[in-house]
């Protein structure tokens, strides 16, 4: 079995040998921040945007940032270079460190830094050609979803809800308003206009959010960020989801109801082609 090298607190070590103490606040409280950076053909994809989001999340929870951008990139490249795959998803995690168990921040704990990488598993070509099925759920998470925290129990439960219903993803609503998927941003298309929830505390601003805005501008597709009611999602011509691992996928069924004509639509096809071109650039 392949035992990849990972980075943990200053050293490269086989994943099977990587250890943290049980009093690490990431283990005890989920007091940590993470980020995932894709690499295609050994080239990092939108790494600066991913690092900017990492830095925003660290600042939002008053967690010391142990490295500047150049140092982070060097560590990411070091981990990526140790892996055989040309296409990778590189996972970074920072916790507040090791301290006696108490809720308030410790005064002198050193952050724990962990980086690993896994090969990219590209989306199933059938999902791109035929679309995917999703289910819905009330969004019961906390109100700072814009922070990319390791405290992901709400997302875990939403993802499990999809599995138990034979779906690819769970699309969440808060008081009847669209938020996001268990691990994706959600988009709808109405009369050729792409729409998404606004970038606020109720969603994690996926790096693909900014990318898709750029692709819309380049492709001449009108884009709007606004509150989207549940009924609008079901009545949309197209529904899309985006994430680092899934890239961009068309949703053709939601809670066993057909979306649009039940096939991937023209806006998806244009954006998907533009997305692939951006990866190869």
C-alpha positions in Angstrom: 0.0 0.0 0.0 1.3 3.4 -0.9 2.3 5.4 2.1 2.7 9.0 0.9 5.0 11.6 2.5 3.2 14.4 4.3 4.4 17.5 6.1 3.8 17.9 9.9 5.3 20.6 12.0 8.6 21.1 10.1 9.2 17.5 8.9 8.3 15.3 6.0 7.1 11.9 7.3 5.1 8.9 5.9 1.4 9.4 6.5 1.2 6.2 8.5 3.7 7.6 11.0 2.3 11.2 11.3 1.1 11.8 14.9 -0.4 14.7 16.9 -1.0 14.7 20.7 -4.6 14.2 21.9 -4.6 17.6 23.5 -4.2 19.3 20.1 -7.1 21.8 19.9 -7.9 20.6 16.4 -8.7 17.2 17.9 -10.4 18.4 21.1 -12.4 21.4 19.7 -12.1 21.3 16.0 -10.2 24.6 16.5 -8.6 24.6 13.1 -8.6 26.1 9.6 -8.0 24.2 6.4 -7.6 24.8 2.7 -7.5 22.6 -0.4 -5.4 23.7 -3.5 -5.7 21.8 -6.8 -2.7 21.0 -9.0 -3.1 20.1 -12.6 -0.1 18.9 -14.7 2.2 19.8 -11.7 0.9 23.4 -11.8 -0.9 24.8 -8.8 -4.4 26.2 -9.8 -5.3 29.6 -8.3 -3.0 29.1 -5.4 -2.9 32.8 -4.5 -6.6 32.9 -4.1 -6.6 29.7 -2.0 -3.9 31.2 0.3 -5.8 34.5 0.5 -8.8 32.5 1.8 -6.7 30.6 4.2 -5.3 33.9 5.6 -8.8 35.3 5.9 -10.0 32.3 7.8 -7.0 32.4 10.2 -7.6 36.1 10.8 -11.3 35.6 11.4 -10.6 33.2 14.3 -7.6 35.1 15.6 -5.3 32.2 14.9 -1.6 33.0 14.3 -0.5 32.4 10.7 2.8 30.5 10.9 4.0 31.3 7.4 3.9 34.0 4.8 2.6 33.2 1.3 6.0 32.3 -0.1 6.7 29.9 2.7 3.3 28.3 2.3 3.9 27.8 -1.4 7.3 26.3 -0.8 5.8 23.8 1.6 2.9 22.9 -0.7 5.4 22.4 -3.6 7.5 20.2 -1.4 4.6 17.9 -0.5 3.4 17.9 -4.1 6.8 17.0 -5.4 6.9 13.9 -3.2 3.7 12.5 -4.9 3.6 10.5 -8.1 0.4 12.0 -9.5 0.6 15.0 -11.9 -3.0 16.1 -10.8 -3.4 16.5 -7.1 -5.5 18.0 -4.3 -3.3 19.4 -1.7 -4.8 19.7 1.8 -3.4 22.3 4.3 -4.5 22.4 8.0 -3.6 24.7 10.8 -4.8 24.3 14.4 -4.3 26.5 17.4 -1.9 23.9 18.8 -1.5 21.8 21.9 -2.7 23.1 25.3 -4.6 21.9 28.4 -8.3 21.5 27.6 -10.0 24.9 28.2 -12.3 26.7 25.8 -10.6 30.1 25.7 -7.5 30.6 23.6 -4.2 29.4 25.2 -1.6 32.1 25.6 1.5 30.4 24.2 0.5 27.4 22.1 2.3 27.0 18.8 0.1 26.2 15.8 0.1 22.7 14.4 0.7 22.7 10.6 -0.2 19.6 8.5 -0.1 19.3 4.7 -0.9 16.2 2.6 -1.8 15.5 -1.0 -4.0 13.0 -2.8 -4.5 12.3 -6.5 -7.3 14.1 -8.2 -10.2 11.8 -8.9 -11.9 13.5 -11.9 -15.6 13.7 -12.1 -17.3 10.7 -13.7 -17.8 11.4 -17.4 -21.4 10.2 -17.1 -22.1 12.9 -14.5 -20.9 15.5 -16.9 -22.8 14.0 -19.8 -26.0 13.1 -18.0 -26.1 15.2 -14.9 -26.4 14.3 -11.2 -29.2 13.9 -8.6 -29.2 16.0 -5.4 -31.4 16.2 -2.3 -32.3 19.2 -0.1 -32.0 19.8 3.6 -32.5 22.7 6.1 -29.1 24.4 6.8 -28.6 23.9 10.5 -24.9 25.0 10.6 -23.4 27.9 12.5 -23.6 31.5 11.1 -19.9 31.8 10.1 -19.9 29.5 7.1 -17.5 31.9 5.4 -14.7 30.6 7.7 -13.1 27.4 6.3 -13.1 25.7 9.7 -12.3 22.1 10.4 -15.4 22.0 12.6 -17.4 20.3 9.8 -20.0 18.2 11.7 -22.9 20.0 10.0 -21.4 19.4 6.6 -20.7 15.8 7.4 -24.3 15.2 8.4 -25.5 16.9 5.2 -23.1 14.7 3.1 -24.4 11.6 4.8 -28.0 12.7 4.1 -27.1 12.6 0.4 -25.5 9.2 0.6 -28.5 7.8 2.4 -30.8 9.1 -0.3 -28.7 7.9 -3.2 -27.7 11.4 -4.2 -24.4 13.1 -5.1 -24.8 16.2 -2.9 -27.1 17.8 -0.4 -28.3 21.4 -1.3 -29.1 23.4 1.8 -31.6 26.1 2.5 -31.8 28.5 5.5 -35.4 29.7 6.2 -36.3 28.9 2.6 -33.3 30.7 1.0 -30.5 28.8 -0.9 -27.1 28.7 0.9 -24.8 26.0 -0.4 -24.1 22.3 -0.7 -22.5 20.1 1.9 -19.2 20.8 0.2 -19.9 22.9 -2.8 -21.3 26.2 -4.1 -24.7 26.1 -5.9 -25.7 28.1 -8.9 -29.0 28.4 -10.9 -29.7 29.5 -14.4 -32.9 31.3 -15.4 -33.4 32.6 -19.0 -29.6 32.4 -19.6 -28.6 34.3 -16.5 -26.4 32.6 -13.9 -27.3 33.4 -10.3 -25.7 32.5 -7.0 -26.2 33.4 -3.3 -24.2 36.5 -2.3 -20.8 36.2 -0.7 -21.6 36.6 2.9 -21.4 34.7 6.2 -23.9 32.1 5.2 -21.7 30.4 2.5 -18.1 29.6 2.1 -16.9 31.6 -0.9 -15.5 28.8 -3.0 -12.4 29.7 -5.1 -14.5 28.5 -8.1 -17.0 31.3 -7.2 -14.5 33.9 -8.4 -13.4 31.8 -11.3 -16.9 31.2 -12.5 -17.6 35.0 -12.3 -14.5 35.5 -14.5 -15.6 32.8 -16.9 -19.1 34.4 -17.2 -17.5 37.7 -18.0 -15.3 36.1 -20.7 -18.2 34.1 -22.2 -20.7 36.9 -22.1 -22.9 35.2 -19.6 -24.8 37.5 -17.4 -24.2 36.9 -13.6 -26.2 38.0 -10.6 -25.4 37.4 -6.9 -28.6 37.7 -4.8 -30.9 35.8 -2.4 -32.5 32.8 -4.1 -35.7 31.3 -2.8 -36.2 27.5 -2.7 -39.0 27.7 -5.3 -36.6 29.4 -7.7 -34.2 26.5 -7.5 -36.8 23.9 -8.4 -38.1 26.2 -11.2 -34.6 27.0 -12.7 -33.7 26.0 -16.2 -30.4 24.7 -14.9 -28.8 24.0 -11.5 -25.0 23.7 -11.2 -22.6 22.9 -8.3 -18.9 23.7 -8.1 -16.1 22.6 -5.8 -12.3 22.0 -6.0 -12.8 18.2 -6.3 -15.9 18.0 -8.4 -15.1 21.1 -10.5 -18.4 21.9 -12.2 -21.4 19.5 -12.4 -25.0 19.9 -13.7 -27.8 19.0 -11.3 -30.7 17.5 -13.3 -32.8 16.0 -10.4 -33.5 17.5 -7.0 -35.6 15.6 -4.4 -36.7 13.3 -7.2 -38.0 16.3 -9.2 -36.6 17.1 -12.6 -34.7 20.3 -13.1 -35.3 22.0 -16.5 -35.5 19.4 -19.2 -33.6 16.9 -17.2 -30.4 17.2 -19.2 -27.2 19.4 -18.7 -28.0 22.8 -20.2 -26.2 25.2 -22.5 -24.8 27.5 -19.8 -23.3 24.5 -18.0 -21.7 23.2 -21.2 -20.2 26.6 -22.0 -18.8 27.1 -18.5 -17.5 23.6 -18.3 -15.5 24.0 -21.5 -14.2 27.3 -20.3 -13.3 25.8 -16.9 -11.3 23.0 -18.6 -9.5 25.6 -20.7 -8.6 27.6 -17.6 -7.1 24.5 -16.0 -4.9 23.9 -19.1 -3.8 27.5 -19.4 
